[in-house]
Amino acid sequence: MARIPGIDSVWALLQAQTEALASLPEVVTSLTQAVRGLGDTVVQTRETIQAVQRLAVRLDALVEELEEPLRALRPGLMRLAEVLDDPIIGEVPDTLRQIQSDVLPVIRTLAETHEKVAFIAGSTDRIMTFVDETSRTFASLPGAGLLGRRRAAGGPVPPRVITVEQGTPHVPRPQPGDQPGDQPES
């Protein structure tokens, strides 16, 4: 079959145009989706900008509130910076380790000693209570006053023997070394 020159090219152009028109709805749909996505992105960007603006307002209020106290702290912070720049600050950890190894054991020993002294004091209190109770018991015994006189005289007093004869007490005669106040009254 014979072909007419130029028809083939027209036919190819018509076929390409038909194919382009057939794919046009897909392209329009894709373009519509892209535009919708762009619209969503614009909405999200607008919301983000509004949130950033609210945050900026809050930060501005916060900075305004803190600005004066921070300005008041500036001189003290400058002095602190000077102190912290001093080389002796580098020696603080070593000093603390030295205190921990030397001083803290001494303090622990003092605390333990304090506990021991407190225990001894408690024991002494108990002993003194016992001695006081025993002294009161001895003082209530008959003849306890003679022991007191012996202690006041500074030396031992020879014991006095009292003999009883059929209901009449016998008063012994003074012994050499008796004190004048030791004599029984007649």
C-alpha positions in Angstrom: 0.0 0.0 0.0 1.1 3.3 -0.9 1.3 6.0 1.6 0.7 9.6 1.2 3.6 11.8 2.2 3.0 13.8 5.4 0.0 11.8 6.6 2.2 9.6 8.7 3.6 12.5 10.5 0.1 14.0 11.0 -1.2 10.6 12.1 1.7 10.4 14.7 1.0 13.8 15.9 -2.7 12.9 16.4 -1.9 9.7 18.1 0.6 11.5 20.5 -2.0 14.2 21.1 -4.6 11.5 21.9 -2.3 9.8 24.3 -1.5 13.1 25.9 -5.2 13.8 26.3 -5.8 10.3 27.7 -3.0 10.8 30.3 -4.2 14.3 31.1 -6.7 13.3 33.9 -3.9 11.4 35.7 -1.6 14.4 35.5 -4.4 16.7 36.6 -5.2 14.3 39.5 -1.5 14.3 40.5 -1.3 18.0 40.2 -4.4 18.4 42.3 -2.9 16.1 45.0 0.3 18.1 44.9 -1.6 21.4 45.3 -3.6 19.9 48.2 -0.3 18.7 49.8 1.1 22.2 49.3 -2.0 23.6 50.9 -1.7 21.3 53.9 2.0 22.2 54.2 1.1 25.9 54.1 -1.6 25.4 56.8 0.9 23.5 59.0 3.5 26.1 58.4 1.0 28.8 59.4 0.2 26.9 62.6 3.9 26.4 63.4 4.5 30.2 62.9 1.6 31.0 65.2 3.0 28.5 67.8 6.4 30.1 67.5 4.9 33.6 67.9 3.1 32.5 71.1 6.4 31.0 72.4 8.2 34.2 71.5 5.6 36.2 73.5 6.0 33.9 76.5 9.8 34.0 76.3 9.7 37.7 76.0 7.6 38.0 79.2 9.9 35.5 80.9 13.0 37.3 79.9 11.5 40.6 80.9 10.7 39.2 84.3 14.2 37.7 84.8 16.1 40.5 83.3 16.3 42.7 86.4 17.3 39.9 88.9 19.9 38.7 86.4 21.4 42.1 86.0 21.5 42.4 89.8 23.4 39.1 89.9 26.0 40.2 87.4 28.5 41.8 89.9 28.4 38.8 92.2 28.8 36.4 89.3 31.8 38.4 88.1 33.4 38.2 91.5 32.6 34.4 91.6 34.3 34.0 88.2 37.4 35.8 89.6 37.4 33.5 92.6 37.0 30.4 90.5 39.8 31.5 88.2 42.2 31.4 91.2 44.6 28.5 91.0 44.0 27.5 94.6 40.5 26.3 93.6 42.3 23.4 91.8 43.8 22.3 95.1 40.4 22.0 96.8 39.8 18.3 95.8 43.3 17.4 97.1 42.5 19.3 100.4 39.2 17.5 100.7 40.9 14.1 100.2 43.4 15.0 102.8 40.7 16.0 105.3 38.9 12.8 104.5 41.9 10.6 105.1 43.3 12.5 108.2 40.6 14.4 110.0 37.5 12.3 109.6 39.1 9.2 111.3 39.9 11.5 114.2 36.4 12.7 114.4 35.1 9.1 114.3 37.4 8.2 117.1 36.2 11.2 119.1 32.6 10.1 118.5 33.5 6.5 119.7 35.3 8.0 122.7 32.3 10.1 123.5 30.1 7.0 123.5 32.6 5.2 125.8 32.7 8.2 128.2 28.9 8.3 128.2 28.8 4.6 129.0 31.4 5.1 131.8 29.4 8.1 133.1 26.2 5.9 133.1 28.0 3.2 134.9 29.4 5.7 137.4 25.9 7.0 138.0 24.7 3.5 138.7 27.6 2.8 141.0 27.0 6.1 142.9 23.3 5.3 143.2 24.3 1.9 144.7 26.8 3.5 147.0 24.2 6.1 148.2 21.6 3.4 148.8 24.2 1.3 150.7 25.3 4.3 152.8 21.6 5.0 153.7 21.2 1.3 154.6 24.3 1.3 156.8 23.3 4.6 158.4 20.0 3.1 159.4 21.7 0.2 161.2 22.1 0.5 165.0 25.6 1.7 165.9 26.2 3.3 162.5 27.0 6.6 164.4 30.1 4.9 165.9 31.5 4.3 162.5 31.1 8.0 161.7 33.0 8.9 164.8 35.8 6.6 164.0 36.1 8.2 160.6 36.0 11.7 162.1 38.7 10.8 164.7 41.1 9.8 161.9 41.9 6.4 163.2 40.5 3.2 164.3 38.4 3.2 167.5 38.7 0.1 169.6 35.3 -1.7 169.7 33.2 -1.3 172.8 31.7 -4.3 174.3 28.4 -3.9 176.0 27.3 -6.7 178.2 23.9 -7.1 179.5 23.3 -8.7 183.0 19.8 -9.6 183.8 18.2 -6.6 182.2 20.8 -4.0 183.4 23.0 -2.7 180.7 26.7 -2.4 181.6 28.5 0.7 180.4 32.1 0.0 179.7 34.8 2.2 181.0 36.6 4.6 178.7 39.5 2.9 176.9 42.8 4.7 176.2 42.5 6.5 172.9 38.7 7.1 173.2 37.6 10.6 172.3 35.9 12.7 175.0 32.7 12.9 172.9 32.6 9.1 172.6 31.7 8.6 176.3 28.2 7.4 176.8 26.0 9.7 178.8 25.0 8.4 182.3 
